[in-house]
Amino acid sequence: MVQIRRNILRASFLSGLVLFLFGCSSYNDMIASYYKQISAGNYAEAVKELDKNKLLQKPRNKLLFLMEKGKASHLSGDFETSNQYFNEADQLLENGMGGAMDAVVGTLVNPMTQRYKGEDFEKFMIHYYKALNYVYLNKTEDAIVEARRITLQSQEQGDKFNDKDNRYSKDAFSLMLQGLIYEHDGDVNNAFIAYRNSVEVYLKSKDQTYYGIKMPEALKRDVLRMADYNGFTAELSRFEDLFSMKYSRTQVPEGGELIFFWENGMAPIKQQEELFFSLIKGSNGDLFFTNLGGTIVIPFYHEYSNSNFSLNGVESLRATYPKYVARSPYYSSATLSNGEQTISFEKAEDINELAFKTLDQRFMKEMGKVLTRLAVKKSAEYVLRQSAKGSGKDGKNNSLLEGLGVGMQLYSLLSEKADTRNWQSLPANISYTRIPLQKGSNTITLKLKSASGADETKTIEITGTGKLQFYNYSTLR
């Protein structure tokens, strides 16, 4: 019996050691070689790193793999292949992620072992890249379909929360993009509706600022212009009053206009944070968790418990939770010139801000689930240890049950791991501007300025066709 107990303890220790060593590495650490290549602009090498990365080949990480492949293919200019990956990612999301078994795995081990379901803003960004891919492939009808799906995504997202909740339920940038695509197609009525919907998101938020983004002046001009094109005089007057702007009709440039998206920096990474809580019974008998300082109070989620749950043995709990760590972009500002005028960019989407705030919004609910899961595990450990006392031969402790109890305790401690996965090749933020084109050849110059004051320029050639065109440029540093 003594030997059996030793073997159990040895096995438990080795299993725990493996889990501990695995747990020390964040998702970012485990795919660092891919991000090194993509941030350096070596897109072909980045794709190779993706294909040979064993972690991303696992079924639970398929969505991440598809989004990264789609992004890498987009950056390399292979728009057809890019949309093949993004369409597969879209289909994966539509079919539903997870299920009962996936939830069980997450409960018994940790959230990192579950299927990655994507952050809400990541799902909107799939539409952004897909729509641009279709525009670049001259598949306008497909781009329009993608634009319409932005509305459906917004409705699905909105259904998740009550109106009273100040949650990320619509993406103002995606709605603005939708308007631009409709305008590109000459559908001025739907363009106006989309621009108006984007504006309304800002108007309903505090100080007309939505997740770190002040309502762009360009968006104000767009909704005024589309109201005028459609002959919506009442709407035009309403928005003129709201914006304190007087609209003046101007002639469309002969060569059309270019919408230039500047994708700067890289999205924040997730790291693991450790928090300590105690399970306490309130005066009315309800259970709740509180941290050491008593600044956080989280209810006990009974649906994750069972009839055998006991407060005995549940004292302090070590919980892990992801935290975002921002990466400062190398470039701090940029301007765009067509040779006659130089125009500044306006920030339209702040992935950094979205990431931090949306994670904070769900902290209480998700931490409640984590803590309840840990409490249930601790309760089970206690039951095993108590069962071992005096249940062996001659009233001695049962070595097998005692060893299992110790092994379960070690496993619970070392298997606890926060989910540090996210779509990390997204930009930190997206800025945009609209610049007029002349008929025929145009030389457009992007001037970038780093935080240290160093300048860098990129020149692109655009043929003015009289229509609205798109171009996006990434500085993933």
N, C-alpha and C positions, 0 to 999 in steps of 0.2 A: 504493500500500500504506500509505503514511504517512497518507493521508487516511482510508482505511478504519479504520485503528487509532484515529485521532482520533474518528471517528464512533462506534465501539464504546465508547470510553471516555466520550464525551459521553452516549450512551444509558444506559450503566451508571450514570453519575453521576446523571442525572435520575431513573432508576428507583429508585436508592438513596435519593435525596432524598425521593421520594414515600413510600417505605416507612418512612423515618426519621420523617417528619412524622406519618404514620399511627401509627407505633409509639410516639410520645410520649404519645398519648392512651390512657388506660385505658378499660375498658368503662364504668365509673362516669361518667367524663367525658363519654362519648358519649351517655349517656341521662340526663344530669343533670336535664334539664327535666321528665322524667317523675317522678323521685324527689322533686323539689322540690314538685310538685303533690300527690303522694300523701302525703307527710309533713305537708303543710299541711291535709290532709283534703279537698282539692278532687278528689274521685274522678272526677267527670264529665270534668274537664279532664285528669286523669291518663290516662284512657282515650283521649282525643283525642291526647295526646302519644304514646301507644303506637302508635296507628294510623298516625301520620305519621312515625314514626321509621324511617328507611331501614335502619339496622343491624339492628333487630329483625325487619324484613321478610325478611331473607335466610334462605334455607332452613336454613343451619347453625345459626341461632338460633331455630328454630321452637319448641323446647321452652321456652326462656326466655320467648318471646312468650306462649305459652299459659299458663304458670304466672303470669306477671304479669297477664294479662287475667283469669284466674280469681280471683286475689287482689283485684284492683281491683273486680271485679263483686261479690265477696263483701262487701267493705267498704261498697259502696254499697247493699247489701241485695238485690241481684238474684241470689238464690241459684240459680235455675234456669239462668240464663246462665252463672253462675260454674261450675256443674258441667258444663256443655257444654264449656267450655274445659278444665277439669281432666280430664274423661273423654277428650278428644282427646289431652291430654298423656300420660295413662295408656296409651292405645292406642299412642302413638308409642314409649313405653318398652317395651311388651310386644312390639312388632314388631321391636325391636332397632335400635340406633343405629349409624351408621357403616358399616363394611364395608371391603373391601380398598382401594377407591379413596380413601375417607376417610382411611385410615391413610397412604396414599402422599402425599396432600396435606399431612398433618401432618408427614411426614418431609421433604418437599422445601421446605416453607415454614415453618410454625410451628403449634403446637397451636391458636392462635386461629382458624385457617382451617378447623378440623375442626368437625363437628357437636357441639353442646353436649349432653353425655350426662347431666348432672345429678349433684349430690353425693348420696351415699346418704341423708343426713338430709333432703335436699330431697324425696326420693321419699316418705319417711314423712310429711312435712308435707302433701303432696298428699292423703293419706288423712285427715288431721286436718280439713282444710277441706271435703273432700267429705262426710265423715261429718256434720259440723255442718250443712252445707247441707241434707242429706237430713232431718235431725232438724227443722230449721226449716221445711221444706216438708211436714212430717208424713208423710214417706215412710220410715216406720220399717223396713220390710223392706229397702229399699235401704241404709239406714244400717247394718243388720245385715250385709248383704253386704260393705259397705265395712269393717266391723269384722273380718270373717273374712279379708279380703284383707291386713289388717295381719299376721296370722299367716303367710300365704304370703310376704309381703315379708320378714319376719324369717327365714324358712327359706332364702329365696334369698340373703339377705345373709350368713347364717351359712355357707352352702356355699362362699363365696368364700375363707374362711380356715380354717386348721387350728385345732383346739381350743387348741393351745399358744399361738397368737397372741393377744395382748391387744388385739384390734381391736374397732371399733365394728360389732358383728354383730347386735345387737338394740337396739331403741329402747324403753327402759323407759317413757317417756311414752306412746308409742303403744299399748303393751300395757295401760297403765292406762286410757287412753281407751277401748280396746276393752271393758274391764270395765264402765266407766260406761255405755256404749251397751247392753250386755247387761242391765245393771241397769235402765236406762230401759225396756227391753222386758219386764222382769219375768222374765228368764231367769237365775235366781240361780245355777244350776249353772255355766253358761258364764262368768258374771260372776266367780265364785270362781276358776275356772281362769285367767282373764285376769289378775285381780289377783295370783294366786299366781305366774304367770309373770313379771309385772313385779317382784314382790318378789324372786324368785330372781335376777333380773339384778343387783339391788343386793347381795344376799347373796354373790354370787360375786365382787364387786368389792372393792377395798381400802377398808376403813373404811365399808362400805355406802354408798359414794359413787360415782356413775356419771357420768362426764363433767361434773363440776362440780356435780352434784345429790346432795344428801344424801337418803336415803329419806324421802319425806314422811310425816309422822305421820298424815295423812289416809289414805294408802294402807295403812298398818298397820291402822288402824281398819276400813277397807273389807274387807280380807282376813279379819280376825277376824269381822266381822259376817256376811259371806257364808258363812264356815265354819259359823257358828252357825245361820244360816237353813237350810243344807243338812243340818244334823245331823251334820257331820263333826267329831265330838268329838276324835278323835286329832289332826287337823290344827289344830283350835282350840288344843289344849294345846301343840302343837309351836310354833305362832307366838307364843303367850303367853310361852313360855319364851325364844324367840329375841329377842322385843322387850322382855322384862321388863315386860310390860303385862298387867293383869288385865281381861278383857273383861266388861262389864256390859251386859246387854240393855236397850235403851231403846225407848220407844214412838216410832213413826214420826210426825212432825208431821202434823197434820190436812191441811194444804195441800200436803204434800210437801216437797221440797227443791230448791234451785237450785244447780247447779254453775256457778260463775262463773270464766271464764278471762280473765285479764288479760295481754294481749300488749303488752309494753313495749319501747320502743326499736326500732332497726332493726339488721338483721344486719350483720356487718362487711363492708367492701368489700375487693376484691382490688386490689393494686398490684403493679407489677413490681419485682423485686429482681435485681441483677446479681451474679454470682459468677464467680470465675476459678479455673480448674483446669489441671493439667498431666497429660498422658498418659505413664505410666511403665511400663516392662517390669520385672516382678519377677524374682527369682532363678530361678524355675522356668519363666520364659518367659511367664507370664500377664500380660495388660495390665490396668492399673487407673488410675483417675483419682484425683488428690488435690488438695486445695486448697492455697493458699500456706502455710498454717500446719501442714498435715499432719494436721489434726483430722478431716477427712472422707476416707474411702477408699471408692471405688465401683468395682465391677467393670466391665469392658468387655463390652458385650452383643454377642456375635459374630453373633447372628441378624440384627442391623441393619447388619452389615457386608457385604463381598463379597470375592471372591478377589483383586481388584485393590488391596485396602486396603494402604497402606504407612504406617509410622510416620514416614517422611520428611515434613517440612513440618508435622507436627502437634506444635506446641510448647505454647504457652499457648492456652487456650480461654475465651472469654467466654460464659457461659451465663446465661439469664434464667429466673427461676422466680417464680411468684406468691407473694405474702405477704399475709396478712389484716391489715387495719387496723381495730381496733374503733372503734365510735362510741358514746360515752357517752350513755346514755339521759337525757332531761331529768328524768324522774320517778325517784325513788329508792325509794319505798315507797308502799303503799296499804292501806286497810282497807275492809271492807264492812259495812254496817249494815242491819238490818231494822227499826230503831226500838226494839227491845228489847235487842238484843245487837250488839256490834261484834266482827268477826272479822278476823284478819290473814290474809294470803295466804302460801302456801308455793310456792317455786319448783319447777316440775315439768320444765322443759326449758330448757337453756341453749344456744341456737344459737351464741353466741359461742365457748363452750368446745368444742362439737362441731366448729365450723369450723376452729379453730386446731389441735386435736389430730388430726383426721382428715387434714388436709393434711400435718402432720408425719409421720404414720405411713407415708405413701406417698412421702415425699421421696426415699429412697434408690433405690427402683425407678424412679421417674419421672425423677429427675435422671440416672440411668444411661442411660436411653433418650435423653434430651436430649443428653448429652455424647457418646454414641456417634454420634448423628446428626451432630453438629457435627464430630467427628473424621473421619467419612467424607467430609463436604463439604470439609474442609481437605485431605484426602488427594487428592481429585479436583482441587482447585485446583493442588496441587503437581504432579500428573501433567501438567496442561495447561501449566503454566509450563515444566516440564522439556522437554516435547515441542516447545515453541516455540524452544528454544535450538538454533541452528545448523540448523534444518530449512527455512529459507527459501532463496531464491536466493543463490548464491555463498556458501553457508555462514552467511548472516546469520540472525538470529532471525526466526521466522515472526510477522509482525505480527498476523495474524488470531488465531492461537492465543494469542499473548501478551495481546492485548486481551481475548479470551474469559476467560483466566485471571484478569486483573485485574477484569473485570466480575463473574465468579463470586465472587471474593473479596469485592467490595463488596456484592454481593447477599446473600451468606451472613451478612456482618456486620450489615447493616441490616435484613434480614428476620427476624432472630431476635427473637421476641416471646413473652412469657409469656401464658398464657391467664388473663385477669383477669375472666372472666365468672362470675357466680353470681346466685342468686335473692335480690336485695338488699332486696326489700320484706318479707322475712320479719322477724319480731320478733327483737330481741336475746335475749329470754327470754320464757317463758310461766310465769306463776304461776296458782294456782287456789285456790279455797276452796269449801266446801259450807255453805250457810246455810239454816236452816229457814224455811218459809213458812206463813202462816195461810191458811185457806180463803177464797177470794175475792181481793179487792184487796190488794196488797202494794206498799209504797214501799221500794225498795232504794236505798241511797245509797252511792256509791263515792267515797271521799275519797282524793285523790292528794296526795303531797307531793314537791316538787321537791328537787333537790340543794341549792338555796339556801335551802330551808325554806319556800317559798311553798306555800300550800294551794290545791287546786282540787277542786270536787265535781261529780259527775254523778248525776242521779237518774233511775231507770227504774221503770216500773210493771210488775209481774208479777202475773198471776192464778194463785193457788194452786189446783191441780186435784187435789192428792193424789198426783201423780206426780213423778218426778224430771225436772227441766227443765234446759236449758242456755242459757248466754248468754256470748258472748265480746265483749270490748271492747279496741280497739287504741289505744295512744298511741304513734304513730310519730314520736317526736321525740327 
